[in-house]
């Protein structure tokens, strides 16, 4: 009889639901749905899992802290980044909303090597690309002109890029100028 009491007590304990937050030693990356009934909403929706639906970033797990709101009307989803502020200094937010390491990407001149010591910031002003020059004033000697690729070139050399010319990370040649991709 005593064994049945212990088995019954064990089953009761297993059936109990713990209210409140439980600190887990490791983040599960959003793989476990830990929303309680009060968090689930009226329709009983589960909290978004990694890559799941979201309305705001508050709906997303630590591993995927941003809520991407696509322009094409597709469903919002939790992603690693929506801009490069979600990424480490040596990474940028790629087109697939993942942080990717990119050599030559910078946030300030200190991120650049000596041979391309300037940081030409993109329109967002948050990240840019390491270049040798941004204007002719930063060139001199036997290479006095600044090409759209961010390189100092000899006088008389073409300063406009052509389709397929290397423009550096996250840039492409459009109508003779290297611009953000």
C-alpha positions in Angstrom: 0.0 0.0 0.0 2.9 2.4 0.8 4.3 2.0 -2.7 1.0 3.1 -4.2 1.0 6.3 -2.1 4.5 7.2 -3.3 3.5 6.4 -6.9 0.4 8.6 -6.5 2.4 11.4 -5.0 5.0 11.3 -7.8 2.2 11.5 -10.4 0.6 14.5 -8.7 4.0 16.3 -8.6 4.6 15.5 -12.3 1.1 17.0 -13.2 1.7 20.3 -11.3 2.2 23.4 -13.4 4.8 25.9 -12.1 3.5 29.5 -12.3 6.1 32.3 -12.8 9.5 32.4 -14.5 12.0 29.6 -14.0 15.6 30.5 -14.5 17.1 28.0 -16.9 20.9 27.5 -16.9 21.0 27.8 -20.7 18.9 29.6 -23.2 17.0 27.2 -25.3 17.1 29.5 -28.3 13.4 29.7 -28.4 13.0 26.0 -29.2 10.7 25.4 -26.2 7.3 27.0 -26.0 7.2 28.3 -22.4 4.2 30.7 -22.6 1.6 30.1 -20.0 -2.1 30.4 -20.6 -2.1 34.0 -19.5 0.6 34.8 -22.1 -0.9 32.8 -24.9 -3.6 35.2 -25.9 -7.3 34.7 -26.4 -6.9 32.2 -29.2 -4.5 30.0 -27.2 -1.7 30.9 -29.6 1.7 29.6 -28.5 4.6 32.0 -28.1 6.8 32.2 -31.2 9.5 29.7 -31.5 12.8 30.3 -33.4 11.7 31.7 -36.7 8.1 31.8 -35.5 5.5 34.6 -35.9 5.8 37.8 -34.0 4.2 41.2 -33.7 7.1 43.0 -31.9 10.6 42.1 -30.8 9.2 41.4 -27.3 7.6 38.3 -28.8 11.0 36.8 -29.8 13.5 34.6 -27.9 17.0 35.7 -27.1 18.5 33.7 -29.9 16.3 35.5 -32.5 15.8 38.9 -30.8 14.4 40.9 -33.8 11.0 40.8 -35.4 11.3 41.1 -39.2 8.3 42.8 -40.8 8.5 42.0 -44.5 7.5 44.5 -47.1 5.8 41.8 -49.3 3.0 41.2 -46.8 4.5 37.9 -45.7 4.1 36.9 -42.0 6.3 38.6 -39.4 8.9 36.3 -38.0 11.6 36.2 -35.3 15.1 36.6 -36.8 18.7 37.1 -35.7 18.8 40.7 -37.0 16.9 43.4 -38.9 19.9 45.8 -39.0 23.6 45.6 -38.1 23.1 46.9 -34.6 22.0 43.4 -33.6 25.4 42.0 -34.8 28.9 42.0 -33.4 31.3 44.8 -34.7 32.8 42.5 -37.3 29.5 41.3 -38.6 26.6 42.8 -40.6 23.0 41.9 -41.0 22.6 40.0 -44.3 19.7 39.8 -46.6 18.4 36.7 -44.9 18.3 38.5 -41.5 21.4 36.6 -40.2 24.5 38.2 -38.8 27.4 37.4 -41.2 31.1 38.1 -40.7 32.3 40.4 -43.5 35.9 41.6 -43.8 36.2 45.2 -44.8 32.9 46.3 -43.1 33.3 49.0 -40.4 31.5 51.2 -38.0 34.4 53.6 -37.5 38.0 54.1 -38.9 39.5 52.0 -36.1 37.8 48.9 -37.7 39.8 49.3 -40.9 43.3 48.2 -41.8 46.0 50.8 -42.5 45.9 50.4 -46.3 42.1 51.3 -46.3 42.0 53.4 -43.2 38.8 55.3 -43.8 35.2 54.1 -43.0 32.7 55.3 -45.7 29.4 54.9 -43.9 26.3 53.8 -45.7 23.1 55.8 -45.7 22.0 54.3 -42.4 25.1 55.8 -40.8 25.6 52.6 -38.7 27.9 50.6 -40.8 30.1 51.2 -43.8 33.0 49.9 -45.8 36.7 50.4 -45.4 38.1 52.5 -48.3 41.4 54.3 -49.1 39.6 57.5 -50.0 36.2 59.2 -50.2 37.3 62.2 -52.2 40.3 63.4 -54.3 41.6 65.5 -51.3 42.5 62.2 -49.6 44.7 61.1 -52.5 48.0 62.4 -53.7 51.3 61.7 -55.3 51.2 59.5 -58.3 47.6 58.5 -57.5 45.7 61.8 -57.1 42.1 60.8 -58.0 39.6 58.9 -55.8 37.7 56.2 -57.8 34.1 55.3 -56.9 35.6 52.0 -55.6 37.3 53.9 -52.8 40.7 53.5 -54.2 43.2 56.2 -55.1 44.1 55.9 -58.8 46.6 57.6 -61.2 45.7 60.8 -63.0 43.7 59.9 -66.2 42.7 56.5 -64.9 38.9 55.7 -65.0 37.4 56.8 -61.7 34.0 55.3 -62.5 33.4 51.6 -62.0 32.0 49.2 -64.6 29.6 46.4 -64.0 31.5 43.5 -62.4 34.2 45.7 -60.9 35.0 44.9 -57.2 33.3 47.6 -55.0 34.0 46.0 -51.6 31.6 44.3 -49.2 27.9 45.1 -49.4 28.4 47.4 -52.5 27.8 47.0 -56.2 28.5 49.0 -59.3 25.4 50.9 -60.5 25.6 53.4 -63.3 29.4 53.9 -62.9 29.4 54.3 -59.1 29.9 51.8 -56.3 26.8 52.0 -54.1 25.1 50.0 -51.3 23.9 46.7 -52.5 
